[in-house]
């Protein structure tokens, strides 16, 4: 079907003279070879032999075409590659010689027949290929729409040679916008007034990037442990400062911040108060007209270029405040870095002959400076909107944003797609708002008064991606198509909503951290006379600032912050302990039994929990009296292990996980509600993505404490969904170990946690919403 569709597209673009020659001789005239290649290119196919897509050729022509295929292959390939670099519009001739109307009608009829045959194609050949930033495949009957989209992309300057059907990934090529957005070929505009900004400003950006570390200091950071100190801040609470090079000097956030004292780039000083106005309350305006109390303290840390871990991000309350704060910091960093490069370009152009130019080291080995990891396309959409708002000084000075329409179509959402009459918790609605596709990546180039979306990675200043999207580019060892050189000079890494990646695939985050700030395998056309010495010495990771935001404290997230962050400026972590746990939000009268299991190490606790469960807990629930038992399992691997054991023991159970089909979920819920199945294995990730209310629960077993503390109260409160009048028989059993201290504190509070960890006995709690 692909050949027929290709023939239809090619035949449509041929001139009348070409079509006549084709009917007479069964092949295209050699004079028009270049045009045929152009048609191949516009039609998004790279076929090089005309006999592949002309089914009405004679047998002789087929034979001659096959024989000449090997002889002309080299020339055709070279001509095709030339077209990739030069072709901008369709080369179809506008002036054509007249022919007989009857011949034209015959051609149109054959074209229509081929069109009917090719209309059945729906892009099936593209299934299973890696998703890129290209326009998604159009569905059946949308050929005209696809052509219109292609024309729009060409008008916007999109490099059509990067289409995935050519096997070329768009992130790594550039054509039209290369000169417009290139830092090497642009100069500082005199009207901007920022030509000498880096000279007159002793700002945190220059202080951080211009510091030259010595080898002794690098060795010290690699071998010696960190020293830490703590401080109490009004809004953040307990703040822990840690560093290796020197003892941390505790600093405090200013109660009032003058925007001019923050060394923001010139346009941001005027736009930030307007953009951030929506978060300011009446109480904030008298003291500070531009930052909320939370933003003021967070930005104070960000602007000092220290690493930051903030584990109290909440999608309902402060999520957007935090997003605006780190967008301001990232954009401020990029504008300062680009201004420095453009200013040095101007100086190098105007310098006198014989002047030493080695003092203009202002770049990394590759251009991308900021990497933002977010879970969904909706998050990327909001980040770009914040960038645009911050760059637009007023309504009269609109920033030129290329590919904006395409971006809105691919990253926006259709309100009609949301299923009606589905009641979900408020936090669920906030997290899963908008387009929740988790496979994406997009490059953003920012230069003076314009912004380019879908910029190739090596021409981008900021890369916004999901863990899955960046993982598919990095690839795995042994794969032919993989690239991570664009991560070599990342100066700011922002990982937002890190807790969601625990529900997606945390291995993608670890894979990213292993490939960031490595020496590139190729030069990528860099001018080494402009590269900073820190990049040439492979010390980029010691200058990289990491901003990590999460809704909870988790050992895996803590591990990334402690083991993969090497900023010489030190680290700042917020460590507030919960005074009251989520158990206080349980509204049903339910006895809670916390059973402690012993383990010698973190690795042995997995096997220890399983053995403890099947030896001591499960026998108590095998009796028919203990029916309607839901077993809540956070880890999918534990779930599979339990499922296999239940099958082996021939227990009466059913199971639901994130991979269970909808029909099977309905059957499992019905069997469990009616009591036909005694046990229900239930995974945490299913609850995270669906939030179904399971009816019929009389006995609860938490195989492990939930990752999200509020899931504990949510699951416990499901018992009230069943009005059976047997409240007195409800039970709840929780398994925990000494390595679950953080999760335990989030559920029962810090006071009870200390007592439970000291005592090795089983703890019985009877808690309701009033406690």
C-alpha positions as CSV (number, residue, x, y, z in Angstrom):
1,X,0.0,0.0,0.0
2,X,2.9,2.3,0.7
3,X,4.1,2.0,-3.0
4,X,0.6,2.9,-4.3
5,X,0.4,5.9,-2.1
6,X,3.9,7.0,-3.1
7,X,2.9,6.6,-6.8
8,X,-0.2,8.6,-6.3
9,X,1.7,11.5,-4.7
10,X,4.4,11.4,-7.4
11,X,2.0,11.2,-10.3
12,X,0.0,14.2,-8.9
13,X,3.1,16.4,-8.9
14,X,4.3,15.5,-12.4
15,X,3.8,18.0,-15.2
16,X,1.6,17.2,-18.2
17,X,4.7,16.7,-20.4
18,X,6.2,14.3,-17.9
19,X,3.0,12.3,-17.7
20,X,2.8,12.1,-21.5
21,X,6.4,10.8,-21.7
22,X,5.6,8.4,-18.9
23,X,2.6,6.8,-20.8
24,X,4.6,6.6,-24.0
25,X,7.9,5.1,-22.7
26,X,6.9,3.7,-19.4
27,X,9.6,5.7,-17.5
28,X,10.4,9.2,-16.6
29,X,12.7,11.3,-18.9
30,X,16.2,11.5,-17.4
31,X,16.0,15.3,-17.7
32,X,13.5,15.4,-14.9
33,X,15.4,13.2,-12.5
34,X,15.9,16.0,-10.1
35,X,12.3,16.9,-10.1
36,X,11.4,13.3,-9.4
37,X,13.7,13.3,-6.3
38,X,12.0,16.5,-5.2
39,X,8.6,14.8,-5.5
40,X,9.9,11.9,-3.5
41,X,11.0,14.4,-0.8
42,X,7.7,16.3,-0.7
43,X,5.8,13.0,-0.7
44,X,7.8,11.9,2.4
45,X,9.2,8.8,0.7
46,X,12.8,8.2,-0.3
47,X,12.2,5.7,-3.1
48,X,14.9,6.1,-5.8
49,X,13.6,3.9,-8.6
50,X,10.5,5.0,-10.5
51,X,9.5,1.4,-11.3
52,X,8.6,0.9,-7.6
53,X,5.6,3.1,-7.8
54,X,4.3,2.9,-11.4
55,X,2.2,-0.3,-11.7
56,X,1.2,0.3,-15.3
57,X,4.8,0.2,-16.7
58,X,5.6,-2.4,-19.4
59,X,7.5,-5.5,-18.5
60,X,10.5,-4.3,-20.6
61,X,10.6,-1.1,-18.7
62,X,10.5,-3.0,-15.4
63,X,13.4,-5.1,-16.5
64,X,15.5,-2.2,-17.7
65,X,14.8,-0.3,-14.5
66,X,15.9,-3.2,-12.4
67,X,19.1,-3.6,-14.4
68,X,20.0,0.1,-14.2
69,X,19.1,0.3,-10.5
70,X,22.6,-0.7,-9.3
71,X,24.3,1.6,-11.8
72,X,22.4,4.7,-10.8
73,X,22.1,4.1,-7.0
74,X,25.1,6.1,-6.0
75,X,24.2,9.1,-8.1
76,X,20.6,9.0,-6.8
77,X,21.6,8.9,-3.2
78,X,24.0,11.8,-3.5
79,X,21.4,13.9,-5.3
80,X,18.9,13.1,-2.6
81,X,21.2,14.2,0.1
82,X,21.9,17.4,-1.7
83,X,18.2,18.0,-1.8
84,X,18.0,17.6,2.0
85,X,20.2,20.7,2.4
86,X,18.8,22.9,-0.4
87,X,15.2,22.1,-1.0
88,X,12.6,24.5,0.5
89,X,9.6,24.4,-1.8
90,X,8.2,22.0,-4.4
91,X,10.2,22.4,-7.6
92,X,7.2,21.6,-9.7
93,X,7.2,23.8,-12.8
94,X,4.5,26.4,-13.1
95,X,4.8,26.9,-16.9
96,X,3.8,23.7,-18.7
97,X,3.3,23.0,-22.3
98,X,-0.2,22.4,-23.5
99,X,-1.3,18.9,-24.4
100,X,-4.5,17.2,-25.6
101,X,-7.4,17.3,-23.2
102,X,-8.2,13.7,-23.8
103,X,-4.7,12.7,-22.6
104,X,-5.0,14.8,-19.5
105,X,-8.4,13.2,-18.7
106,X,-6.9,9.8,-19.0
107,X,-4.1,10.7,-16.7
108,X,-6.5,12.1,-14.2
109,X,-8.6,8.9,-14.3
110,X,-5.6,6.7,-13.6
111,X,-4.6,9.1,-10.8
112,X,-8.1,8.8,-9.3
113,X,-8.0,5.0,-9.4
114,X,-4.6,5.0,-7.7
115,X,-6.0,7.5,-5.1
116,X,-8.8,5.2,-4.3
117,X,-6.5,2.3,-3.8
118,X,-4.1,4.4,-1.7
119,X,-6.8,5.9,0.5
120,X,-7.0,2.7,2.5
121,X,-3.5,3.3,3.9
122,X,-3.5,4.5,7.5
123,X,0.1,4.7,8.4
124,X,0.3,1.1,9.6
125,X,3.9,0.8,8.6
126,X,4.8,3.4,11.2
127,X,3.6,1.2,14.1
128,X,6.2,0.3,16.6
129,X,8.7,3.0,15.5
130,X,10.2,5.4,18.0
131,X,8.1,8.4,18.7
132,X,9.8,11.8,17.9
133,X,8.8,15.4,17.9
134,X,7.3,15.1,14.4
135,X,3.7,15.6,13.6
136,X,1.7,12.4,14.6
137,X,0.5,10.1,11.9
138,X,-2.8,11.2,10.4
139,X,-5.7,8.8,10.5
140,X,-7.7,7.4,7.5
141,X,-9.0,10.0,5.1
142,X,-6.9,12.9,6.3
143,X,-4.4,13.2,3.4
144,X,-5.3,16.9,2.7
145,X,-4.9,17.7,6.4
146,X,-1.4,16.2,6.4
147,X,-0.4,18.2,3.3
148,X,-1.7,21.4,4.9
149,X,0.3,20.6,8.1
150,X,3.4,20.0,6.0
151,X,2.9,23.3,4.3
152,X,2.5,25.0,7.7
153,X,5.7,23.4,8.9
154,X,7.6,24.6,5.9
155,X,6.2,28.1,6.4
156,X,7.3,27.9,10.0
157,X,10.8,26.8,9.0
158,X,10.5,23.2,10.1
159,X,13.0,20.9,8.5
160,X,10.9,18.4,6.6
161,X,13.9,16.3,6.0
162,X,13.7,15.3,9.6
163,X,10.5,13.3,9.1
164,X,10.7,10.0,10.9
165,X,9.8,8.2,7.7
166,X,13.3,9.1,6.4
167,X,14.8,7.5,9.5
168,X,16.3,10.8,10.7
169,X,15.6,12.1,14.2
170,X,14.6,15.8,14.2
171,X,16.3,16.7,17.4
172,X,19.7,16.7,15.8
173,X,19.4,18.6,12.6
174,X,18.6,22.2,11.6
175,X,18.2,24.0,8.3
176,X,16.3,27.3,8.0
177,X,16.7,28.7,11.6
178,X,20.4,27.8,12.0
179,X,21.6,31.2,11.1
180,X,18.8,33.0,12.8
181,X,19.2,31.3,16.2
182,X,22.9,30.5,16.0
183,X,24.8,32.1,18.9
184,X,28.0,32.0,16.9
185,X,26.8,34.1,14.0
186,X,24.7,36.7,15.9
187,X,25.8,39.8,17.7
188,X,24.4,41.9,20.5
189,X,21.9,44.5,19.4
190,X,22.9,48.0,20.4
191,X,19.3,48.9,21.3
192,X,19.1,46.2,23.9
193,X,21.4,48.1,26.2
194,X,22.9,44.9,27.6
195,X,26.1,44.8,25.7
196,X,28.2,45.5,28.8
197,X,25.8,43.7,31.2
198,X,28.4,41.1,32.1
199,X,31.0,43.7,32.9
200,X,29.0,46.0,35.1
201,X,27.1,43.2,36.9
202,X,28.8,41.2,39.6
203,X,25.9,38.8,39.5
204,X,25.5,35.2,40.9
205,X,25.7,33.8,37.4
206,X,29.2,35.1,36.7
207,X,30.4,34.3,40.2
208,X,29.3,30.7,39.8
209,X,30.4,30.1,36.3
210,X,33.6,32.1,36.4
211,X,35.0,30.4,39.5
212,X,38.0,28.2,38.6
213,X,38.3,25.1,40.7
214,X,41.7,23.4,41.3
215,X,42.4,19.7,41.1
216,X,42.9,19.5,44.8
217,X,39.3,20.8,45.3
218,X,37.9,18.3,42.8
219,X,39.7,15.5,44.5
220,X,38.4,16.7,47.9
221,X,34.8,16.7,46.7
222,X,35.2,13.2,45.3
223,X,36.7,11.6,48.4
224,X,35.7,13.5,51.6
225,X,32.3,13.5,53.2
226,X,30.1,16.5,53.3
227,X,29.7,18.7,56.4
228,X,26.2,19.9,57.2
229,X,24.4,22.5,59.2
230,X,20.8,23.4,59.7
231,X,18.7,26.5,60.0
232,X,15.0,27.3,60.5
233,X,13.4,29.4,57.8
234,X,10.0,31.1,58.2
235,X,8.3,29.3,55.3
236,X,10.5,26.4,54.3
237,X,11.0,25.2,57.9
238,X,14.0,23.1,58.7
239,X,16.7,23.7,56.0
240,X,19.8,21.5,55.9
241,X,23.0,23.0,54.2
242,X,25.7,20.6,53.2
243,X,29.0,21.1,51.4
244,X,32.5,19.5,51.0
245,X,34.8,22.3,50.1
246,X,34.1,24.5,53.1
247,X,31.9,24.7,56.1
248,X,28.5,26.1,55.1
249,X,27.8,29.6,56.1
250,X,24.2,29.7,57.0
251,X,22.3,32.3,55.1
252,X,18.7,33.5,55.6
253,X,16.1,34.6,53.1
254,X,15.4,38.3,53.1
255,X,12.0,39.2,54.3
256,X,11.7,41.7,51.5
257,X,13.3,41.4,48.0
258,X,13.9,44.2,45.6
259,X,13.7,42.8,42.1
260,X,16.7,45.0,41.1
261,X,18.9,43.3,43.7
262,X,18.3,39.8,42.2
263,X,20.4,40.6,39.1
264,X,17.6,39.5,36.8
265,X,18.0,40.0,33.1
266,X,16.6,43.3,31.9
267,X,13.2,42.2,30.5
268,X,12.5,39.9,33.4
269,X,12.6,42.8,36.0
270,X,9.5,44.3,34.4
271,X,7.6,41.1,33.4
272,X,8.0,39.0,36.5
273,X,5.7,41.1,38.8
274,X,3.0,41.0,36.2
275,X,3.3,37.3,35.5
276,X,3.4,36.3,39.2
277,X,0.6,38.7,40.3
278,X,-1.9,35.8,40.3
279,X,-0.3,34.1,43.2
280,X,0.0,37.2,45.5
281,X,-2.5,37.7,48.2
282,X,-3.4,41.0,49.8
283,X,-1.2,40.1,52.7
284,X,1.9,39.8,50.5
285,X,1.5,43.0,48.5
286,X,2.5,45.5,51.3
287,X,5.8,43.8,51.9
288,X,6.7,42.3,48.6
289,X,5.1,43.0,45.3
290,X,6.7,40.2,43.2
291,X,7.2,37.0,45.3
292,X,5.1,34.9,47.6
293,X,6.8,33.9,50.9
294,X,7.5,30.4,49.5
295,X,8.9,31.7,46.2
296,X,11.0,34.3,48.0
297,X,12.8,31.7,50.0
298,X,13.1,29.1,47.2
299,X,14.4,31.7,44.7
300,X,16.9,32.9,47.3
301,X,18.4,29.4,47.2
302,X,18.1,29.0,43.4
303,X,19.8,32.3,42.7
304,X,22.7,31.2,44.9
305,X,23.3,28.3,42.5
306,X,23.1,25.7,45.2
307,X,21.4,22.3,44.7
308,X,17.9,22.2,46.1
309,X,15.6,19.4,47.2
310,X,12.1,20.5,48.1
311,X,9.9,17.5,49.0
312,X,6.7,19.4,49.8
313,X,5.4,20.2,46.4
314,X,1.6,19.9,46.2
315,X,-0.3,20.1,42.9
316,X,-3.3,21.6,44.7
317,X,-1.6,24.3,46.7
318,X,1.9,25.4,45.7
319,X,2.7,23.5,42.4
320,X,2.2,26.5,40.1
321,X,4.1,28.9,42.4
322,X,7.1,26.6,42.3
323,X,6.8,26.2,38.5
324,X,6.9,29.9,38.0
325,X,9.9,30.3,40.3
326,X,12.1,27.8,38.6
327,X,11.0,29.0,35.2
328,X,12.2,32.5,36.2
329,X,15.5,31.1,37.3
330,X,16.1,29.0,34.2
331,X,15.1,31.7,31.8
332,X,17.3,34.2,33.7
333,X,20.3,31.9,33.4
334,X,19.8,31.3,29.7
335,X,19.4,35.0,28.9
336,X,22.5,35.9,30.8
337,X,24.5,33.1,29.2
338,X,23.4,34.0,25.7
339,X,23.9,37.7,26.3
340,X,27.5,37.0,27.3
341,X,28.1,35.0,24.2
342,X,26.5,37.6,21.9
343,X,28.4,40.4,23.6
344,X,31.7,38.6,23.1
345,X,30.8,38.0,19.5
346,X,30.6,41.7,19.1
347,X,33.9,42.3,20.8
348,X,35.6,39.7,18.7
349,X,34.3,41.2,15.6
350,X,35.4,44.7,16.5
351,X,38.7,43.8,18.1
352,X,41.9,45.0,16.5
353,X,44.2,42.6,14.7
354,X,46.8,40.9,16.9
355,X,44.6,41.1,20.0
356,X,44.5,38.0,22.2
357,X,41.0,36.5,21.9
358,X,41.4,33.7,24.4
359,X,39.7,35.6,27.2
360,X,36.2,35.0,25.6
361,X,35.6,31.5,27.0
362,X,31.8,31.6,27.5
363,X,30.4,28.4,26.2
364,X,30.1,24.7,26.8
365,X,30.9,21.8,24.5
366,X,27.3,21.8,23.4
367,X,24.7,24.5,23.5
368,X,21.9,23.1,25.7
369,X,22.2,24.7,29.2
370,X,19.0,23.8,31.0
371,X,17.3,20.4,31.1
372,X,13.8,20.3,32.5
373,X,12.3,16.9,33.4
374,X,8.5,16.9,33.8
375,X,6.0,14.0,33.8
376,X,3.4,15.0,31.2
377,X,2.9,17.2,28.1
378,X,0.6,19.5,30.0
379,X,3.5,20.4,32.3
380,X,5.7,21.3,29.2
381,X,2.8,23.4,27.8
382,X,2.6,25.4,31.0
383,X,6.3,25.9,31.2
384,X,6.4,27.3,27.7
385,X,3.5,29.6,28.4
386,X,5.4,31.0,31.4
387,X,8.5,31.5,29.2
388,X,6.4,33.4,26.7
389,X,4.8,35.6,29.4
390,X,8.1,36.4,30.9
391,X,9.6,37.5,27.6
392,X,6.7,39.6,26.4
393,X,7.3,43.0,27.9
394,X,3.9,44.4,26.9
395,X,1.1,43.8,24.5
396,X,2.9,45.9,21.8
397,X,6.1,44.0,22.0
398,X,5.0,40.4,21.3
399,X,7.8,37.8,21.2
400,X,8.1,35.9,17.9
401,X,7.5,32.2,18.7
402,X,8.0,29.8,15.8
403,X,6.0,26.6,15.6
404,X,3.6,27.8,18.2
405,X,0.5,26.5,16.4
406,X,2.1,23.0,16.1
407,X,3.1,23.1,19.7
408,X,-0.4,23.9,20.9
409,X,-1.8,21.1,18.8
410,X,0.5,18.5,20.1
411,X,0.8,19.5,23.7
412,X,-2.7,20.9,24.3
413,X,-5.7,18.9,25.2
414,X,-9.3,18.5,24.0
415,X,-11.8,19.3,26.8
416,X,-14.2,16.8,25.2
417,X,-11.8,13.9,25.7
418,X,-12.4,13.9,29.5
419,X,-14.9,11.2,30.4
420,X,-18.0,12.6,32.0
421,X,-19.4,11.9,35.5
422,X,-16.2,10.5,36.9
423,X,-15.7,11.6,40.5
424,X,-12.0,11.7,41.5
425,X,-10.2,13.3,44.4
426,X,-9.0,16.9,43.9
427,X,-5.3,16.0,43.9
428,X,-6.0,13.4,41.2
429,X,-7.7,16.1,39.0
430,X,-4.8,18.5,39.6
431,X,-2.1,15.9,38.7
432,X,-3.8,14.5,35.6
433,X,-5.1,17.7,34.1
434,X,-4.7,18.3,30.4
435,X,-2.6,16.2,28.1
436,X,-1.1,13.4,30.2
437,X,1.1,11.8,27.5
438,X,4.4,10.8,29.1
439,X,6.5,10.3,26.0
440,X,7.8,13.6,24.6
441,X,10.8,15.9,24.3
442,X,11.2,19.3,22.8
443,X,14.0,21.8,22.3
444,X,13.6,25.5,22.9
445,X,16.0,28.1,21.5
446,X,15.9,31.6,22.9
447,X,17.6,34.5,21.2
448,X,17.0,38.2,21.8
449,X,13.4,38.8,20.8
450,X,12.4,35.4,19.5
451,X,11.8,31.9,20.7
452,X,11.9,28.7,18.6
453,X,10.0,25.7,19.7
454,X,11.0,22.3,18.3
455,X,14.5,23.5,17.9
456,X,17.1,20.7,17.3
457,X,18.8,19.7,20.5
458,X,22.2,21.0,19.5
459,X,20.7,24.4,18.6
460,X,18.6,24.6,21.8
461,X,19.1,26.4,25.0
462,X,16.5,24.5,27.0
463,X,15.3,21.0,26.6
464,X,12.0,19.9,28.1
465,X,11.4,16.2,28.3
466,X,9.8,13.4,30.2
467,X,12.0,10.6,31.6
468,X,10.7,8.2,28.9
469,X,11.2,10.7,26.1
470,X,14.8,11.4,27.1
471,X,15.5,7.7,27.6
472,X,14.5,6.8,24.1
473,X,17.1,9.3,22.8
474,X,19.9,8.3,25.1
475,X,19.3,4.6,24.3
476,X,21.1,1.7,25.8
477,X,24.6,0.4,25.4
478,X,24.9,-1.6,22.2
479,X,22.1,0.3,20.3
480,X,23.2,1.9,17.0
481,X,20.9,4.9,17.2
482,X,21.6,6.7,20.5
483,X,22.9,10.1,21.5
484,X,23.6,11.8,24.7
485,X,26.2,14.4,23.7
486,X,23.7,17.2,24.1
487,X,23.7,16.5,27.8
488,X,27.4,17.2,28.2
489,X,27.2,20.9,29.1
490,X,23.9,21.0,31.1
491,X,24.3,23.8,33.7
492,X,20.9,23.6,35.4
493,X,18.9,20.3,35.8
494,X,15.3,20.7,37.0
495,X,13.4,17.5,38.0
496,X,9.8,18.5,38.8
497,X,7.2,16.1,40.4
498,X,9.8,13.4,41.0
499,X,7.3,11.3,43.0
500,X,5.3,10.6,39.8
501,X,8.4,9.0,38.2
502,X,8.2,6.4,41.0
503,X,4.8,5.4,39.5
504,X,6.1,5.5,35.9
505,X,9.6,4.0,35.7
506,X,12.3,5.2,38.1
507,X,15.0,3.5,36.0
508,X,14.6,6.2,33.4
509,X,15.7,8.8,35.9
510,X,18.7,6.8,37.0
511,X,19.7,6.2,33.4
512,X,19.6,10.0,32.7
513,X,21.7,10.7,35.7
514,X,24.4,8.3,34.5
515,X,24.6,10.0,31.1
516,X,24.5,13.7,32.0
517,X,27.6,15.8,31.9
518,X,29.8,13.3,30.1
519,X,32.4,14.3,27.5
520,X,30.8,14.2,24.1
521,X,31.8,11.7,21.5
522,X,31.8,14.3,18.7
523,X,32.8,17.9,18.5
524,X,29.5,19.0,16.9
525,X,31.2,22.0,15.3
526,X,32.1,23.7,18.5
527,X,34.7,26.5,18.6
528,X,37.1,25.2,21.2
529,X,38.6,28.7,21.7
530,X,35.3,29.7,23.2
531,X,34.8,26.6,25.5
532,X,35.2,27.1,29.2
533,X,38.1,25.3,30.8
534,X,35.7,23.6,33.3
535,X,34.0,21.8,30.3
536,X,37.3,20.9,28.7
537,X,38.5,19.4,32.0
538,X,35.3,17.4,32.3
539,X,34.3,19.2,35.5
540,X,30.8,20.1,34.3
541,X,29.0,18.0,36.9
542,X,30.7,20.0,39.7
543,X,29.2,23.3,38.3
544,X,25.7,21.8,37.5
545,X,22.9,23.0,39.7
546,X,20.2,20.4,40.4
547,X,16.7,21.5,41.5
548,X,14.6,18.6,42.7
549,X,10.9,18.9,43.6
550,X,8.7,16.2,44.9
551,X,5.5,15.7,46.9
552,X,7.2,13.3,49.4
553,X,10.5,12.1,50.8
554,X,11.5,8.8,49.4
555,X,14.7,6.8,49.7
556,X,15.1,6.5,46.0
557,X,14.7,10.3,45.5
558,X,17.1,11.0,48.3
559,X,19.6,8.7,46.7
560,X,19.6,10.7,43.5
561,X,20.1,13.9,45.3
562,X,22.9,12.6,47.5
563,X,24.8,10.4,45.0
564,X,24.3,12.2,41.7
565,X,24.6,15.9,42.7
566,X,28.2,17.3,42.9
567,X,27.7,21.0,42.9
568,X,30.7,22.7,44.4
569,X,28.4,25.4,45.9
570,X,26.8,22.8,48.1
571,X,23.3,21.5,48.6
572,X,20.2,22.6,50.4
573,X,17.5,20.1,51.5
574,X,14.2,20.7,53.2
575,X,13.7,18.1,56.0
576,X,10.5,18.7,57.8
577,X,9.0,15.9,59.9
578,X,5.3,15.3,59.9
579,X,3.8,16.0,63.3
580,X,0.5,14.3,62.4
581,X,0.1,11.5,59.9
582,X,-2.6,10.7,57.3
583,X,-4.1,8.1,59.7
584,X,-5.9,11.1,61.3
585,X,-7.9,11.4,58.1
586,X,-9.5,7.9,58.5
587,X,-13.2,8.6,59.1
588,X,-14.3,5.0,59.8
589,X,-13.9,3.4,63.2
590,X,-11.2,0.9,62.4
591,X,-8.6,-0.9,64.5
592,X,-5.1,-0.6,63.0
593,X,-2.5,-3.3,63.8
594,X,1.1,-2.5,62.9
595,X,3.2,-5.6,62.8
596,X,7.0,-5.1,62.7
597,X,9.2,-7.5,60.8
598,X,13.0,-7.8,61.4
599,X,15.6,-7.4,58.6
600,X,19.3,-7.1,58.7
601,X,19.6,-4.9,55.6
602,X,17.6,-3.0,53.0
603,X,18.1,-5.8,50.5
604,X,17.1,-8.6,52.8
605,X,13.9,-6.8,53.9
606,X,12.2,-7.8,50.6
607,X,12.5,-11.5,51.3
608,X,11.9,-11.0,54.9
609,X,8.6,-9.3,54.3
610,X,7.4,-12.1,52.0
611,X,8.4,-14.8,54.5
612,X,6.8,-12.9,57.4
613,X,3.6,-12.5,55.4
614,X,3.1,-16.2,54.3
615,X,4.2,-17.6,57.7
616,X,2.5,-15.3,60.2
617,X,-0.1,-13.1,58.5
618,X,-1.7,-15.1,55.8
619,X,-2.6,-18.1,57.9
620,X,-4.8,-15.8,60.1
621,X,-6.9,-14.9,57.0
622,X,-7.3,-18.3,55.4
623,X,-10.5,-18.9,57.4
624,X,-13.7,-18.3,55.5
625,X,-14.7,-15.9,58.3
626,X,-11.9,-13.5,57.1
627,X,-13.3,-13.1,53.6
628,X,-13.4,-9.9,51.6
629,X,-9.7,-9.3,52.3
630,X,-7.9,-6.7,50.2
631,X,-4.1,-6.9,50.1
632,X,-2.5,-3.5,49.1
633,X,0.9,-4.1,47.4
634,X,3.0,-1.0,46.5
635,X,5.6,-2.8,44.5
636,X,4.7,-4.6,41.2
637,X,7.5,-7.2,41.8
638,X,6.0,-8.0,45.2
639,X,2.6,-8.3,43.5
640,X,3.8,-10.8,41.0
641,X,5.5,-12.8,43.7
642,X,2.3,-12.9,45.8
643,X,0.2,-13.7,42.7
644,X,2.4,-16.7,41.8
645,X,2.3,-17.9,45.4
646,X,-1.5,-17.7,45.6
647,X,-1.8,-19.6,42.4
648,X,0.6,-22.3,43.6
649,X,-1.4,-22.7,46.9
650,X,-4.7,-22.7,45.0
651,X,-6.1,-19.9,47.1
652,X,-9.5,-18.3,46.2
653,X,-8.3,-14.9,45.0
654,X,-8.5,-12.4,42.2
655,X,-6.1,-9.6,41.3
656,X,-5.9,-6.1,39.8
657,X,-2.8,-4.3,38.6
658,X,-2.0,-1.4,36.3
659,X,-1.8,-3.8,33.3
660,X,-5.1,-5.4,33.9
661,X,-7.6,-4.8,31.1
662,X,-10.8,-3.0,31.9
663,X,-13.1,-6.0,31.5
664,X,-10.9,-8.0,33.8
665,X,-11.0,-5.2,36.4
666,X,-14.8,-5.2,36.3
667,X,-15.0,-8.9,36.8
668,X,-12.5,-8.9,39.7
669,X,-14.4,-6.1,41.5
670,X,-17.7,-7.9,41.0
671,X,-16.3,-11.2,42.3
672,X,-14.8,-9.5,45.3
673,X,-17.9,-7.6,46.2
674,X,-20.1,-10.7,46.0
675,X,-17.6,-12.8,48.0
676,X,-16.9,-15.2,45.3
677,X,-13.3,-14.4,45.7
678,X,-11.8,-14.3,49.2
679,X,-8.7,-12.2,48.4
680,X,-8.0,-9.3,46.1
681,X,-4.4,-8.4,45.3
682,X,-4.4,-4.7,44.6
683,X,-1.3,-2.7,43.3
684,X,-0.5,0.9,44.3
685,X,0.1,2.0,40.7
686,X,-3.4,1.0,39.7
687,X,-4.8,3.1,42.5
688,X,-2.5,6.0,41.5
689,X,-3.7,6.0,37.9
690,X,-7.4,5.0,38.4
691,X,-8.5,5.8,41.9
692,X,-11.4,3.4,41.8
693,X,-13.4,2.8,44.9
694,X,-13.3,-0.9,45.8
695,X,-16.5,-2.0,47.4
696,X,-16.9,-5.0,49.7
697,X,-13.7,-4.6,51.8
698,X,-14.0,-6.0,55.3
699,X,-10.3,-6.7,56.0
700,X,-7.3,-4.7,54.9
701,X,-3.7,-5.8,54.7
702,X,-1.0,-3.3,53.7
703,X,1.8,-5.5,52.5
704,X,4.0,-2.4,52.7
705,X,3.3,1.2,53.7
706,X,2.0,3.3,50.8
707,X,4.4,5.5,48.9
708,X,1.9,8.4,49.2
709,X,0.7,8.8,52.8
710,X,-2.8,10.0,51.9
711,X,-3.4,6.7,50.0
712,X,-3.5,5.0,53.5
713,X,-6.5,7.0,54.6
714,X,-8.1,6.8,51.1
715,X,-8.0,3.0,51.1
716,X,-9.1,2.7,54.7
717,X,-12.1,5.0,54.0
718,X,-13.2,2.6,51.2
719,X,-14.7,0.4,53.9
720,X,-17.5,2.8,54.4
721,X,-18.6,2.3,50.7
722,X,-20.1,-1.0,51.8
723,X,-23.2,-0.7,53.9
724,X,-23.4,-4.2,55.3
725,X,-23.8,-3.5,59.0
726,X,-20.7,-5.5,60.0
727,X,-18.4,-2.6,61.1
728,X,-17.3,-4.5,64.2
729,X,-15.6,-7.1,62.1
730,X,-13.4,-4.7,60.1
731,X,-9.7,-5.1,60.5
732,X,-6.5,-3.4,59.2
733,X,-3.0,-4.9,59.3
734,X,0.1,-3.1,58.3
735,X,3.6,-4.6,57.8
736,X,6.6,-2.4,58.4
737,X,10.3,-2.5,59.2
738,X,12.9,-0.1,60.6
739,X,13.8,0.9,57.1
740,X,10.2,2.3,56.6
741,X,10.7,5.2,59.0
742,X,9.9,8.0,56.5
743,X,6.7,6.3,55.3
744,X,5.7,5.3,58.8
745,X,6.1,8.9,60.0
746,X,3.9,10.2,57.2
747,X,1.2,7.8,58.2
748,X,1.2,7.8,62.0
749,X,3.2,11.0,62.8
750,X,6.7,11.5,64.1
751,X,5.8,10.9,67.8
752,X,4.2,7.5,67.3
753,X,7.0,6.5,64.8
754,X,9.7,6.9,67.4
755,X,7.8,4.7,69.9
756,X,7.1,2.1,67.3
757,X,10.7,1.8,66.1
758,X,12.0,1.5,69.6
759,X,9.5,-1.2,70.5
760,X,9.6,-4.6,68.7
761,X,6.1,-5.5,69.7
762,X,3.0,-5.4,67.6
763,X,1.3,-2.0,67.9
764,X,-2.5,-1.6,68.1
765,X,-4.0,1.7,67.2
766,X,-7.7,2.7,67.2
767,X,-7.9,6.0,65.3
768,X,-10.7,7.9,63.8
769,X,-10.9,11.3,62.2
770,X,-11.3,13.0,65.6
771,X,-7.9,11.8,66.9
